[in-house]
Amino acid sequence: MKKIIVVGNGMVGYKFCEKLSQHPDFEAYEVTVFGEESRPAYDRVHLSEYFSDKSADELLLAPSGWYASKNINLRTSELVIAIDIDAQTITTHKESQYAYDYLVLATGSSPFVPPIKGADKQGVFVYRTIEDLDAMKAYATKLKAAGKKNAAVLGGGLLGLEAANAAKELGLNAHVVEFAPRLMPRQLDQQASDMLQAKIESLGIGIHLSKATDLIAGEDCISRMDFTDDTHLDVDMLIISAGIRPRDELARNSGIQVGARGGIYVNEKMQTSVETVYAIGEVALYNEGIYGLVAPGYEMADVAVQQITGGDKCMVASIDMSTQLKLIGTEVASFGDPFVENDEIVAITYENKHSGIYKRINVARDGSRLYGGILVGDSSDYNSLFQIYYNVMKIPENPEDLILGSRGGDNILGSVLDLPDSAQICSCESVSKGAICKSLEDGSCSGYKDIVSCTKATTGCGGCKPMVTDLVNETLKSLGKEIKDTVCEHFEFSRQELYDLVKVKKITTFEEALQKIGKGCGCEICKPVLASVFSSIYMETANKQPAIQDSNDRFLANIQRNGTYSVVPRVPGGEITPEKLIVLGEIAKQYDLYTKITGGQRIDLFGAQLHELPLIWKALIDAGFESGHAYGKSLRTVKSCVGSTWCRYGMHESVSFAIEIENRYRGLRSPHKLKGGVSGCIRECAEARGKDFGLIAVDGGWNLYVCGNGGATPKHAILLAEKLDDATCVKYLDRFLMYYIRTAGPLVRTAPWLEKLDGGIEYLKKVIIEDSLGIADDLEQEMQGLVNRYECEWKQAIENPEMASRFKHFVNSDDTDDNIEFVALRDQKMPKPWAS
């Protein structure tokens, strides 16, 4: 039996063990793994979640029992200190010796601590292990007890920003100090970095760029960082995240070849200069590069397993460093070469400072291929863009469609089944499209859960989950199999099936639904879905079953980042009388509310405390206002221009029609929010083609557009019908909205719903206009029933003492929340930044 020793039980060391244990010849090997930490391998990618909702045990990649079940000897808290390459033995700090036939070095890396005077003071930490995080937690508690709260992170790269978020999670005022002139200089260009910086600063985290630290000042403990430009930053705690250094000392001391700047030299087989010794992960120097991502490390582990067991798999010559992640709540991704731009390659950029979105793609000037790109604020298209780049696929005739979306509403990638079988769907686990499809086609897997269990796809960073889901569904569909899109474990039905069951069985409460068609006690996924279904069928307001609503619907208001709420009365079509404007002003003044006119042509009032909401709404309802449903998955606004009433270009009276439509569909609950627009001429002042439904006046009536939306992934609405009179417009809208409500999945807006609809817009035209399914009358009657049953839910709440009783900060007390703080902003107020 051959003996394999693995030095290092990090993520890559664990992956080697997992891959080896799955090999058919695994029983021919005796495996011993040494880890210097006290616990088995854990997920460092999601280490920051240890500060929020994950325990150390939940971060484990596998418990100790897993190693035992595989007959792998795991020795934790034991450090290997020497290798004898001639005798083929290793020695541990316990003076124990072990012989090997193959040695795998997976020692990873250690944090680089710059040679700054004072770096050894108390209060200076590195961000690498769970023990590091525990030490930071304890020190932060000590600081806060002493009235100190300022923390800094040295390094503005990926880990540095994660560390800044960790400091913020500890309740400290966080700052990021970066030597370079921008954040994440290796992944982002200046515009992308500026966008990310603005997002992070909006959360109250300070950013200090182009700063070289000269001294960490203080007596025994850190108190200040002095910079070479004669400025300084007062800090009570410092987290150093200035890069990594390969832990190659074992190899270096034993005579194994290492690089001049660190790292153990390996060939394409992951062999070092000693044939029986392999190196994988962040300690391996391959093609003069050190790779700090999980995906290349896992690939190295697989190559080492294949080589040791007699296979011929080798590393590819060029390792792709594309990444997708979420930093402090902000989506960030880069792929290919994010910076290249020359005579042959041009950059196309999209920037939306209002939404905090920046996108860049680098394409050939002749439009032949995609070379790379950057996404900040919205990385939903990353998987599609990566596949187009990686597989050198044809790009659209208008390359800007890749980041703006197709004007025809088509998916830029087309069908995921069009990808080559070699396309890598999950980079972390090196799972190809062919592997997923074959598992479904040969019957070894029957659905998404089986694919995850069998291939490990989606279990790394999780960024590939949407594409894996699409691929599984499309493959099953091509095989003629039913695709079961269930809501959750408590209801094994899709939202559409739940809708039908609730309606047919006349179910009216969540408890009754669990009893008749579900199981268990329910969860935070199925409760809001059933709440939406009840509202869509019975026009039930959120007041009837508040316990199953999400937090915004429960309190009939959007909660803001400092724990206060917004108040948004409906202003149909944007038309409002001077008297009502005065009422809004008086209420805002009385309760000291921040006021803003929105893009939906109404006035939002911000900063109301929970107990104030009924008082404010009582005054608004007495003045003739009603709920604007800004908090609900329902109709928000129907925007209008001034139309032919005032405008010299106006062709139709858009304001009156917008008011009629908004009043018709007010309170209408749906799978996601709905927005409409009515433009009185083709100059499109109401931006009707950026809405879920939009009307544009033309000679002979109205053109009706559907399934557009703004937001992070804007889509133009598509023409459904032309030159309609008012009554026909309403009829088609009734049918369209009810069909969407009946068939869309939870939290699916109209644009992606249409993209997934078999037959697309042409099929929708047949259903809505030609009544191809024979359900048009039913759809119209259902909509009219909902319209007839409309009630203002805020009016209900203030008139019913039992309903009004839930609007208080504490369950067992009428005390108000005295911890809410505001600061001045242009003669109004804003929430005090979290880090202040």
MARSE-379245 format. One record per residue (C-alpha): residue in one letter; y, z, x. Coordinates in steps of 0.001 Angstrom, whole numbers, plus 500000, padded with zeros to 6 digits. Each point is the difference from the previous one (the first is absolute). Last residue first. Example, Ala and Ser with C-alpha at 12.3 -4.5 7.8 and 13.67 -1.06 7.14 Angstrom:
2
s498940507140513670;a496560500660498630;
This chain:
836
s557458512700480076;a496586498334500246;w499551499416496303;p503389498332499623;k502205501757497389;p499668498082496774;m503088497887499207;k503413500789498562;q503093498270498663;d503424499309501534;r498464497586502513;l496928502161500782;a500222503793500251;v496890502103500634;f497435501418497576;e497557502911500035;i497133501012497732;n498649503427500992;d501374501871496989;d497370498641497606;t500720501508496592;d498427503142498584;d498419499792496541;s496778501568501246;n496234499787499615;v499488496249500374;f502900499475502396;h502455497116500164;k500542499495496278;f499691496999497730;r496614500793498460;s501571501989497165;a501661496920498507;m496692498773498577;e499351503304498235;p503599500200498772;n499798496516498375;e503392498363499388;i500805499572503686;a496675498362500792;q499841497655497020;k503493498656500741;w498879499514503590;e496980498074498748;c502095497506498046;e497612498779497327;y498422496552499588;r497319499606497308;n501295496729498502;v500159498316503394;l496425501063500733;g498766498550496705;q501954496803500649;m498266499670503360;e496564500446498469;q500790497464497289;e501168497416502536;l496939500469502208;d497642499811497047;d501656496794498747;a499676498408503449;i496333500951500430;g498296496629499441;l499057499701503658;s501677496596500490;d503150501163498188;e501854496833501131;i503167501800501128;i498843503373501328;v496352499348500918;k500426496385501092;k503185500795501914;l498213502855501782;y497243497619501106;e502595497646501465;i501785502920501672;g496939501136501927;g496623498473499240;d498131503239500599;l502597502777500002;k500223501668503412;e503386498462500862;l501208500722496462;w499272503720500411;p501660499927503436;a503251498861498331;t499698502095496810;r499851503332501789;v496696501791500614;l500292503802499809;p496704500344498108;g498244496668499403;a501364497310497715;t498118498806496898;r501374501603496828;i503547500651501197;y500250496444501382;y498762498518496703;m502450502235498116;l502902498866502173;f499187496296499721;r499383500022496243;d503182501875499148;l501950497867502484;y498706496832498368;k501113501202496560;v503365501203501311;c500728496635501588;t498827498217496853;a502493501966497925;d502913499322502367;d499445496236500217;l498011498580502884;k501057497214502350;e497208500390502552;a496809502066500412;l498200502032502676;l502150499279503065;i499059502210502951;a501797503165501137;h500919500086503679;k498136502598502014;p501375502806502180;t497555502099502044;a501788503283500794;g501904500097496726;g500924497025497867;n497807498650497227;g498941496816498291;c497247499660497459;v501645497973497253;y502659497361499366;l501192498868496556;n502454497093499775;w502375500558497097;g501533497636497456;g500845496303499652;d502219499542503026;v499070502829502361;a500267503799499881;i497824501928502425;l497592502680498799;g498099502348502303;f496788501971499988;d498568502173502742;k503307499438501756;g501331498128503052;r500389496801498015;a502506501664497658;e502507500681502751;a502609500905497339;c502576497637501549;e497596497051499727;r502422497089500452;i497557498267497633;c501821501425496989;g500141503106497782;s497580501943502169;v497662502532498386;g498034502389502228;g496958502196499728;k498376502892501831;l496618501601499438;k498427503009501721;h496247500068500532;p496827500138497876;s502177500043496853;r501921502433497794;l502516498488497559;g502812502554499672;r502550497302499275;y498361496659499137;r502066499000496988;n503201501692501151;e499834498108503276;i499356496701498228;e502868500375497521;i502371501194502722;a499105496995502183;f500515497671497034;s503442501434499271;v501013499784503655;s498668496460500561;e502089498211497382;h499099496460501020;m501482497230502160;g502323502075502173;y502065498066502537;r503355501211498689;c498676503574499963;w501233502387497309;t497727499930496958;s498004497089501451;g498092502304502283;v501236503290501487;c496983500112502333;s496977502007499009;k497460502449501383;v497141501160497826;t499228503482501267;r497168502449500693;l497044499056497817;s497090502291500775;k498183501702502823;g502344502908499521;y502771501753501926;a502856497621499152;h499000500398496338;g503627499474498892;s499809502895497548;e502548499881497193;f503778500066499681;g501959500564496794;a502433502706501103;d497780502784498603;i497203498434502034;l502026500335503198;a501020503621499359;k496424501023499206;w498859498011503041;i502172502064502327;l498809503309498556;p496345498922500039;l500286498912503678;e501832503091501272;h496840502097500507;l498599497381502361;q503097499753502174;a502166496914499704;g500986498297503243;f500324496362499020;l501631498164497084;d499124496316499725;i502335497623498189;r498775496741498526;q500044496356500887;g496524499600501531;g501476499650503479;t501170503575499645;i503383501636499450;k499918503304501853;t500934503565499158;y499335503228501951;l499873502903497579;d502263503066499975;y498639501324496699;q503334499942498131;k501307496962501922;a496908497911499320;i500129501038496359;e503689499076499691;g499505496665501731;l497049499066497819;v501986500952496888;i502963497899501170;l497758496979500456;k498697500563496483;e503524499888498577;p500858496918502069;t497093498160498316;i496946498757501893;e498269496630500472;g497577499860502955;g497461498091497879;p498945503244498358;v501495503070501748;r497114502449500046;p500684503441501422;v499000500728503608;v499930503628501146;s498616500570503478;y498246503132501171;t500329502656502704;g497228500935502445;n501828498932503172;r498343496566500250;q500593499062496370;i497779500551496958;n500256497193497480;a500457501282496448;l497994500526496820;f498594503290501371;r496338499100499596;d500811496320500437;n501320500609503514;s497202502391500992;d497137497744498917;q498850500467496433;i496708501634499047;a501430503482499342;p502879498615497931;q497731498927497114;k502303499521496992;n503269499940501899;a499241496835501992;t500594497979496838;e497190498386498022;m500646496375499149;y496438500140498572;i498234497321502040;s502188499645503087;s500870503708500008;f496352501032499806;v499147497520502778;s502805501262502240;a498866503608499596;l496446498840500701;v501154498499503312;p502128503069500777;k496904502234499636;c497574497675501782;i501481500261503475;e501109503655500055;c496493501060499055;g497653500439497032;c497941503030499025;g496502498571500244;k498766497025498008;g501364497096498005;i499543498000496796;k499724502497497131;q500727503421501518;l502410498837502678;a501885497887497442;e500152502934497575;e501532502185502727;f502548497270500769;t501100499821496383;t500216497325497278;i496682498173499976;k499823497511497128;k496546498796501104;v501123496362499920;k503433500640501550;v498864502440502686;l497104497704500862;d502180496881500220;y502614501622502246;l497306501600502148;e498404496573500472;q503343498530501106;r500591502952502320;s496626499351501611;f497073502219499099;e497860502611501737;f502278502827498905;h499658503279501913;e499195498385503362;c503225497988499912;v501698497056498244;t497071497607500326;d500299496409501158;k496445498795499361;i499614496431501136;e497114498351498175;k497917497598502041;g500131496218499900;l499491499690503757;s503530498591500376;k501293503050498105;l498167502318502359;t501593498220502955;e503478500109498459;n499698503714499223;v498662500943503437;l502626497884501754;d502837501406497907;t498909503593500663;v499620499312503725;m503480498447500002;p501583502981498250;k498133502509502261;c500981498398503320;g502680502561500828;g497555502914499817;c500714501203503568;g496304500408500689;t497641500341497011;t501082496696498380;a496783498204501140;k497235502435500999;t497496497118499612;c497302501570497806;s501891502838498310;v503167497956499479;i497999497022498720;d497974502229497675;k503175501485498530;y501452496512499392;g497017498565498157;s496298499128499925;c499025500143503652;s496615498961501473;g499849497300497314;d499873497017502365;e503323498654498667;l501835503308500128;s499059500824503585;k500590496361500965;c503542500096498595;i500946503119501943;a498504498821503291;g501532496535499612;k503488501428499441;s499663501829503278;v499849503726500702;s501303501013503423;e500151503721499062;c503710500551500661;s500869496339499451;c498655499832496448;i500209496464498576;q499247498097503209;a499675496340499061;s496695498613501359;d498870498898496536;p503057497738499833;l502583500951497350;d499961497943496801;l498237502857498195;v503242501990500216;s501371497475497521;g503444498597500780;l501707501669502938;i503542499595498682;n498907501164496533;d501490497698497392;g503069500922497925;g501516496528500178;r502986501209501997;s497498501311502569;g500908503330501500;l502977500922502160;i498061500914503152;l497454497182500281;d502102497804497706;e502420499702502929;p497532497524501509;n500933497355497379;e497143497496500312;p497700503009499961;i497986501030503093;k496690498521501122;m497624502526501502;v499877500969503667;n497270502587499223;y501976502905501475;y503386498918498650;i498914499186496428;q497754503069499953;f502813502243501255;l502397498625497397;s497564500706497175;n499248503518501231;y503664500796500623;d501253498854496595;s500404503553498643;s501921501056503117;d503217500975498236;g502604502230501656;v499690498331503408;l497961496856500715;i499909498178503358;g498578496610500929;g497593497795501875;y499134496424500998;l499690498170496671;r499018496340500119;s500882496315499503;g503513500273498596;d501442497571502603;r502228502780501329;a496919502175500476;v500301503303498187;n501113503538500865;i500191502227496938;r502470502787499369;k500268502426497103;y502460502833499429;i500074502241496941;g502149503086499421;s500502499285496303;h503803499735500216;k499841498687503568;n497994496969498936;e499238497841503037;y497921496834500181;t499384498264503319;i498641496660501189;a499459499766503765;v499581496628501710;i497347498823502458;e499938496880502202;d503395500324501682;n499538503756500282;e499348503131497904;v497207502516500683;f500733503578498885;p497223501066497608;d497188498259501915;g496999500373497726;f500498502687497400;s502468502770499225;a499993502550497209;v502136502854498676;e499909501674496572;t502405502933499741;g498861503413498696;i500561501754503328;l498261497125501784;k497376498055498040;l497776497689501986;q498998496411500648;t499201498781503488;s499378496773501883;m498898500625503590;d497551497092500338;i497847500254503108;s499755496868502150;a496858499187501971;v497619501063497258;m497736502892500917;c496355499183500587;k496796500023497916;d496852499185501965;g497502502554498753;g497583502059502109;t500525503454498515;i502626500967502588;q501929496754499422;q499997500287496214;v501104503644500055;a502784499249502504;v501214497069497862;d500048502208496889;a502033502695501750;m502449497389501305;e500480498724496441;y500724503538498821;g502603500411502728;p501564496623499154;a500374501090496347;v501260503550500639;l503171498981501808;g501128501277503406;y498930497006502052;i500421500207503780;g500491496587501624;e499254498331503346;n497336497814498374;y498201503176498963;l500999503396501385;a497848502481498062;v501261503572499500;e501449499227496557;g496641498966498577;i496827499210501911;a498641500456503531;y496459499164501121;v497978501288502944;t496597498536500927;e501463497011501860;v502537501968502050;s503264498032500249;t500362500758496295;q498038498252497254;m501736499331496686;k498058496717499743;e503225497960500338;n500677501811503260;v501334503526500451;y502542501570502365;i500626503658499207;g503613500761499074;g502991500978502087;r503058498343501492;a498205498699503096;g496913499353497913;v496714501849500425;q496789499173501859;i497231502613499809;g500003502176503131;s499071503306498379;n503477501515500082;r501588496941498340;a497331499822497308;l500420503643498995;e503792499745500313;d500234497050497573;r501673501732497086;p502197497056499092;r503708500924499751;i501836500028496690;g503526499459498726;a503207502001499644;s498972502276497164;i501440503347501103;i500664502474497190;l503003502241500642;m500951503264498266;d503210502011499707;v502375497087500461;d503693499557500824;l500585496379500998;h502012498982503070;t502492497443501280;d500866499362503651;d498580496439499977;t496964501251501948;f498859502101497039;d499684503778499666;m497476501357497482;r500731503526498771;s498471503384499135;i496492499847501444;c498428503407500589;d499779502152503141;e503642499414500948;g501259496806498404;a500562496389500974;i497695496985499939;l501779497798502516;d500790496338500688;t498840498362496784;a500860496284499871;k501498499039496616;s500370496384498934;l499381501018496381;h500518503288498114;i498605499986496446;g500458503007497704;i497512500542497171;g501672500694496635;l497828497772497852;s502696497312499952;e499769500038503796;i496402498777499789;k500854497104497715;a503042499004502069;q497920500113503181;l497317497804498462;m502605497405499036;d501618500146503447;s496567499617501620;a499296496926497913;q503357498489500931;q499544500803503712;d496464498636500305;l496989502189499319;q496587500639501597;r500578500880503643;p503504501419499419;m498769502499497388;l503505501364499440;r502955498321501711;p502241500248503082;a497140501417502109;f499974503599501320;e499265501472496562;v500859503457498634;v498832500643496419;h501480502954498117;a498433502303497393;n501544502947498190;l496946502192499466;g498007500750496843;l496589499458501582;e499709496684498144;k503168498916501840;a498374500773503333;a496953497957498923;n502275497132498970;a501512500058503461;a496487500002501484;e499087496894497995;l503182498384501316;g499020500858503541;l496441498772499475;l501160496513499040;g502796499782502582;g503291501859500072;g499245502443502804;l501160503550500729;v499808501767496656;a502610502593499113;a499982503209497968;n502853502099498604;k499116502838497589;k500948503396501371;g500574502977497663;a497674502339501900;a497320499796497305;k500445496232500127;l499226499970503702;k496818502103499690;t498680497793497218;a500768496932502121;y498100501538502929;a496885500592497899;k500048496498498526;m500577498430503414;a497021501882501461;d497804498877497099;l501138496417500557;d499112500118503684;e496614501517499085;i499447497100497583;t500496497691502970;r502553497537501400;y503654500808499449;v501376501686503143;f502004503202499882;v503131501629501481;g500964503288498301;q499417502106503092;k501202498261503136;d497807497701502113;a502150496899499468;g502901501831501720;k500759497289502558;i498876496648498677;p497046498268501655;p498981498126496826;v497022501436498081;f497490497260499225;p497576501104497306;s496345499792501003;s497639497086499610;g496507499135498865;t497007501594501736;a497560497444498598;l497982499576503203;v496501498770499182;l497281500825502552;y496662498221499962;d496772501184501619;y501213503574500016;a499305503351501628;y501649503238498920;q501340502835502136;s501360503352498773;e502718501750501987;k501631501219496758;h502941497737500838;t497619497092499593;t498156497895502602;i498883496393499561;t496985498253501489;q499087496489501126;a498930501128503511;d502113497251501567;i502772500086497372;d500440503760500286;i502510500757497254;a502140503140499841;i501970502291497659;v498421499457496564;l501619502492497616;e497988501926497423;s501637501319496829;t497652497805497937;r496487498952501033;l498536497530497523;n496315499160500594;i499307496968497838;n496755500326498040;k501521497941497153;s499895502921497567;a501443502233502717;y502982497685500444;w500620499987496251;g499705503777499800;s502985500421502270;p502168498438497300;a501060496326500075;l503383498300500376;l501615503403499553;l503474499912498422;e498830501890496909;d498728502810502218;a503426500406501626;s501591500320496566;k501928497229498308;d502955500274497598;s503220500197501943;f500201500998503646;y496460498812500736;e501130496648498563;s501714499419503364;l496571499464501575;h499317496865497955;v499270497748502974;r498537502982501873;d496971500078497716;y497582502615501309;a497204500207502542;p498054503272499997;r501746503365500418;s500606502294502970;e501676497365502137;e498520499068503386;g497520497582498476;f496738499065501693;v497459497741498298;t496297499844500862;v497810497106498858;e496283499501500642;y499179496343499447;a496937498063498833;e500478501336496476;f503144497833499670;d498038496733500279;p500934498803496477;h503702500698500683;q501772502104497375;s500073503115502201;l501619497917502759;k502877498955497735;e500597503595498872;c499808501383503524;f502428497381501331;k502310500702497034;y500008503693500916;g501137499224503537;v502687497719498562;m501364502653497616;g499883502793502575;n496857501610501354;g500442499336503693;v497389499547502716;v497022498191498461;i496709500486501836;i497147497589499359;k496446500805501126;k497304497343499743;m496638501078498560;
